[in-house]
Amino acid sequence: MTTIEEVVKMWDKTHTNMQTEVQKGTNVVEGTNGKIKSGSMHKRPDKEAVIRLSNNPAHKFEPWGKRTCYVFSFRFNGQTGKPISIEISFQRRIKEHSNTKAFYDFLNKEFNGEEINDKDINGNKLVLSEGKINHNHLVLKLDFSLDSTEQDICNGMEKFIELTQKKICGFLEGKIK
């Protein structure tokens, strides 16, 4: 079974123009050059690494701390420490924004249930959700099986970005209504 550390190492080695970001603050995992953060989601420990939505300066829609980005996430059983899920996602975490409902509707129409056709992804479909506490937090994700390799996960992220980036940036720039 692969680890998030192996995924980040492979991604950064093969994507020099779109590397995982160095994260600041608490819970940065030691020995990862600040690339991986640990936390807890619904009382389940997790680790994640993030990639900017785009390196194009015109695509800086919110301050980086507001998090409009792609994410590699590994979640673990809180008692055994064994992985229970691996996913990649597009996330927009923001306190509030006037276009959240329109953005959700756009993501739902364009991508929710969309199958990424790639042998490494095994026909999994994209799933859209909004935050349970803050409905302005939007997540479009794709799950992987626990036996996925780092190559499978990196290939999946490439396809995911290829499918979503241009349309999402277009919407956020106001070019797509």
C-alpha positions, 0 to 999 in steps of 0.5 A: 500500500502506498503512502501520501509521502510516496504520492507527494514525492512522485508528484513533485518529481514529475510535475515541476511546474505544479508542485505540492505547496509548502504548508504553514502553521501547526500540524505540518508533518516532520520530514516532509519539507512542509508539504504534508499536514495532519489533522482530523476530519470527523474524529478520523485522523488524516494527512493531506497535501495541496496543489494550487488550482493554477499557477497562472497569476490571473487565477488567484481568486482568493487569498491562499489561506482561503484554500481554492486548490486540489488536495491529496487526502489519506484518512486513517482509522483513529484506533488502528492507524490503518488507512481507511480512504484515499481521495483526490479533490478540488476544494474551495474553503472560504468563510462566505462568498456571494457566488457559492450557490452558483458555484455549487450549481455549476460544479454539480452540472459540469462534474457531479457523477462524471466518470473519469475514464482511466484504467487506474481509476477503475471507473470511479465517479466524481462526487460533489459535497458542501460543508456540513458546518459551513456550506460555503466549503465545496468539495469535488472528490474522487475516491481510490481503492486502498491498494492504489499505487502512487502512480495510480493516484498521480495519474488520477490527479492529472486526469482530474486537473485536466477535466476540471481546471479550465472550466473551474478557472473560467467560472471563477473568472466570470467567463462561465455563468 
